[in-house]
């Protein structure tokens, strides 16, 4: 007679989707913690007399250390594994988020943002590596789109939580309470996560699905070696051009609606929630689109590129947000652009797991994240200078659509076809 444990093992399981849920909630927390300061820009500016350049400088410190964190976290996660690497990253960024409540000067906020950025850099390298270990290629874009949707749920929840906390308990409470959420996730992850081959909840059928792609050799590749491949540069350039635009939506969208339509802490919530709900739809929809095309028989590269081009074209109408007279029309344009970015992003991340061996995925994602966050530093400086000098968002909304079109063209030139990279073993 079959034992209960053996019987459970033989039943079809879907535990990989629970792992995807863990990644989704980690990404949600990640974006809650980084977006709090954007919602508090108004009251903090009023209390501490910040200029537009002061706020841009605080944002730039986050981005500078986030770039370094992204790069080195990718390598760290490849070395120690996602279970430990993810816990370390979430624990450190939660402490840094709470530390904002202890400062009151521009330099203090810069230091807190720098620590937050350094630790938060571990989220996406760890999440993308987890997807590469738990999902076959045919499901990775959808899984990536689902966990990446957390980068939109976070901004949806933040306008609900932060204004209420700030108005009732002061702005410091917003940093303390949102920062503390990460420690709950760490407990959940520590109890639930194991590798697919070690997890008792994974059935033989599910393990066969997870391992249905050809196995990769177990080895490591240096950044220099990874930089020799077109697939690495396709991801780096695509991220470098478009990540700064997403940072702009996170940190300056509240300010845009405040200045353009007179919204304040009590009224800013609903428009921002709609923008990021639409972004959530785009994240899952972008992953679904390429996966659906591939399931219909499209080549993997053609399916990914079709989704990337669709998303790039959908960003373009955001340019007109500066001219519409109704706030909800502007919300629709920002929401479409945010949705398109998230659809673009999930397919761009999946490009890495489509083309690189599993042991190099996290490192390549880290390299791209470093490039994107480094570019965001200069874009934030540009935004701060434009707003300080002109008080207009027009020049910024010209750059945003062009970034995706150029990014798509570069990816298409570098990767006419998506092919698995084979990294020769160094003797």
N, C-alpha and C positions, 0 to 999 in steps of 0.2 A: 504493500500500500504506500502511495506517495506521501511524503511528509508535507506538513503545511508550508514550510519554507520553500521546499522544492516546487510545490504546486504554484506558489506565488511567483517563483522565478520563471515558471513556464508560461504564465499568463502574459498577454500583450500589455505592455506598460507604455506610458507617455511621459516619463519623468523628465525628459529633456525639456519639455515645455514648462515644467515647474522651475527648472534651472533658468529658463528664459525669463520667468516671472521674477526671480531673484535679481537678475541683471536689470530688469525694468525698474524695480524699486530702488536699486542702488543708484541708477541714473537719475531717477526722480529726485532723490535726496541730494545728489550732486548738484542738480540745477536749482533746487530750492536754496541751498546754501550760497551759491554764487550770485543769485538774482536778488537777494534781500536788499543789498545796497542800492540797486537800481531803483527799487520802489521807495526807498528812504532818501533818495537824492534831494527831494524838495525840502523836507524838514531838516536834514543834516546840513544842507547848504544854508538854510536860514539860520540855524543855530550856530554854525561854525564859520559862516561867512565865506564859503567856498566860491571860487570862480569856476568857469567852465574848464579852464586849464587845470585847476586843482583836481576836479573830479576825473578828468581824463588821465591825469598822472596816477591817481589811485587805481584806476582801471588798468593802466599800463603796467603797474607793478604786479598785479595779478597775472596779466598775460605773459610778462617776462618770465616769471617763475613757473607758470603753468607750462610754458614751452620747455623749460629745462626738466620739469617734473614728467612731462609726457615722454620725453626722450629717454630719460634714465629709468622711469618706471617701466617702460616697455622692456628694457633689458633686465630689470630686476624681476619682473613677472616671469620672463622666459627662464630665468635661473632658478627661482624658488618655487614657481608654480602659482596657479591662480588662487588656490585656497588661502595660502598664507599671504600672498602678495596683495590680494583684494582686501583682506582684513586690515592689514597695515595701512593701506591707503585710506580706507574709510575712517579708521580710528584717528589718524593724524589730521585729516581734513575736518572732521567733526570738532576736534579740539581747536583748530585754527578758526573755524566759524564762530565758536563761542567766544574766542578771544577778542573779537570785534567789540564786545560789550565793555571791555576794559580800557578802551582808548578814547581819546577826545581831540587829537590833533591830526593834521594831514599826514605827518610822518608816522604817527601811530597807526592810522588806517592803512597807509602804504605797507607797513610791516605786517599787519594782520592779513592783508590781501596777498602779500607775497607768500606767506606761509600757507594760506589756503590754496593758492595756485599750485605751489610745489606739490602738495599732497593730492589735490584733485586730479593732477595729471595721470594718476594711475587708473582712473576709471575705465576709459575707453580701451587702452591696451589690454587690460585684464578681461573686459567684457568680450572684445572681439576674439581674443585667444580662447575664451570659454566656449564661444559659439563654434570655433573651428574644431574644438575637441568633442563637442556634444552633438553636432549636426552635420549631416552629409551636405555636399555642395548644393543640391537641389533645394534645400530648405534654408540655407544660410541667409539669403537676402531677406526672407520673411522673418526669421528669428532676429536678425539685426534690426530690421524695421520695427519689430515689437519692442525690443529693449531700448532702441533709440527713441521710441515714443515717450520714454520717461523724461527725455530732455524737453518735452513739451508739457507733460503733466506737471512737472515741477513748476514751470512758469504759470500754469493754470492755478495751482494750489497757492502759490506765493501771494498773488493779489488778494486771495481770500483770507489768508492767515496773517500776513504782515501788517496791513493797515489796521486790522482789529487789535492786534497786540500793541502796536505803536500808539494808537489812540487811547487804549485803556490802561496800558501798563508801562508805556514809554518805549522808545526805540531800542534800548538795550535788551529788553525782554525778547524782542524779535530775533536777535542774534543768538541769545542763550537757548531759547526753546527750539528753534529750528535746527540749531547745531547739534542738540542732544539726540535728535531722531536717529542719527547714524549709528549710535551704540546699540539700538534695538535691532538694526539690520545685522550688525556684526554677530550677535547671538544667534539669529536665524541662520545666517550663512555657516557659522561654525558647526551648528547642529545638523544642517541639511546637506552640505556639499561634500561630495567625494568624486573621484574620477569615474567615468562610466563603467570601466571594468571592475571597479572596487565597490560600486554602489549596489546594495541589496535590493533596492527598489526597481532596478533596471532588468527587464525580462530579456530572455535570449533573443526574441524577435526584435526588440528595440535595440539591443546591442548590435545585432546584425545590420539594422538600418543605419545606426550611427557609424559603423565601420564599413559601409558599403563602398566608399571610395578607396582607391589604392592607398596602402599605408605609406607614410613618409618615414625615411630613416631618422633615427634619433641622433641629432648632432646640433651644433650651433654655428652661426655665421656672423662674422663681424659686421659692423656698420659699413666699413669700407668695401667688403665683398658685396653686401646687399646693394650698395650704391652703384654697382656695375650693371644693374638690370633695369630695363625700360619700365617694367611693371612698378618698381619702386618709385621711379621718377614720375610716372603717371599719377600715382597716389599723392606724392609730395606736392606736385604742382597743382593738382586739383584741390587739395586741402589748403595750400598756401593762398590761392586766389579767392576761395569762397568762405573759409572759416571766419575771416574778419567781418563779413557781412552778418553772420549769425550773432557775433558779439555785439554788433551795432543794434540788432533787434532786441537783444536781452537788456542792454544797458541804457539805450537811448529811446526806445519806443515809448516808455512812460513819459519821458520828457517831451517827445514830439507831440503826443496827445494833450499833454498839459498846456504846452505853449500854443499849439495850433487851435485847440478847441476849448481851452479853459478848464480842463478836468483837474480835480484835486484828489487828495487821499481818499475821500469818501466816494468819489464817482469814477476813479480810474479803473477799478476792479473789473467790471463787466466787459469793457472793450478789450482789455488785455487777455481776459479769459477766453474770449471768442477767438482772438488771434492765435493763441497757443492750442486751443482745441482743434482749430483748423490745421495747425502744424502737426498735431498728433495724427490726424487723418492722413496727412501727406506722408508721414513717416511710414505708417503701415501700408498705405496705398502704393508708395514708391517701391517698397519691397515686394508687395503682391504683384505689381505690374511686371517686373522683370521675371519673377518666378513663374507667373502665368504664361508668359511668352516662351520661356524655356520648356515648360511642360508641354506646350503645344508643338514643340519640335524646333524652336529657334535655337541657333547656336548660342552658347553662354555669353560670348562677347557681344553678339548682336542684341540679345535681350537686355543686357546691362546698359549698352549704349543707347538703345531706344528709350529706356527709362531716364537716363541721364539727360538726353536731349529734350525730352518732354518737360522735365523739371526745369532745365535751363530757360526754356521759352516761357514757362509760367511765372518766372521771377520778373520779367520785363515790365508788366503793368504797374509795379510798385512806384515807378517814376511819377505816376499821376496822383499819388497820394497827397502831394503838396498842393495840388490845385483844387481838389474836391471841396465842396462847402459843407458836406455832411460828415459827421464823425464816423458814422457807420459805413459809409462808402470807403473812407480811409481804412477802417478796420478790415473790410473785405479785401482791399488791396494788400495791406500788410499781412493778413492771414493767408492769402494765396501765395505770397512770396515766402512766408515762413514755412508753409506746407511744402512748397517746391524745394526749399533748401533741405528740409528733412528727408524728402524722397531722394534728393540728390545725395545727401550724406550717407544714407543707409546703403545705396548702391555703390558709392565710392568705397566705403569700408569693406563691402563684400568683394570688391575688385581685388583686395589684398588676399583674402582667403581663397578666391578663385585661382589666383596665379602663383602664390607663394606657398612653399611647404609649411606645414603646421608649426614647426619649431622656429620659423622666422616671422610668423604673422605679427606677434606682439611687438617685435623690434621694428618692423616696417611701419606699423601703425604709430609707434612712438616717434619715428623719424618724421612722418607726415604731420603728426600733431605738433612737434617742435617747430616745423616750418610754418604751419598755419598760425600758431600762437605768436611766433616771432613777427609774422606779417601783421597780425592784429595789433601789435604794439604801435607800429607806424600808422596803421589806419586809425587807431584811437587818437594818436597825436594829431592826425589830419582832421578828424571830427572835432576835437577840442578847439583847434585853431580856426576852423571854418565857423563854428558857432560863436566863438569869442569875437570874431571880426565881422561876421555878416549877420549873425542871428537867423540864418536861413539853412534849411535842410536840403535845398535843391542840388548843390554839387555832390552831396553824399548819395542822393537817390539817382544820380546819373551813373555813378561808379558801380552801384550794387548790381544792376542787370548785366552790365558788360562783363563782370567777373566770371559769371557762369558760362556765357557763350565762349569766352576765350578759354576757360578751363576745359570745356567739352572738346574744342578743337585741338588743344594740346594732347588730351588723352587719346583722341582718335588718331592723331599723328604718331604718338609714341607706341600705341597698341592697336595696330590695324586688326589683329586677332588676339583673343585671350588664350594664352597657352601657359601650361604649368611650367614654372621655372624649375630647372634641375640644377642645384648648386653642387658642383663637384667637391668631393671630400678632399680636404687639404692633408697631404701626407705629413 
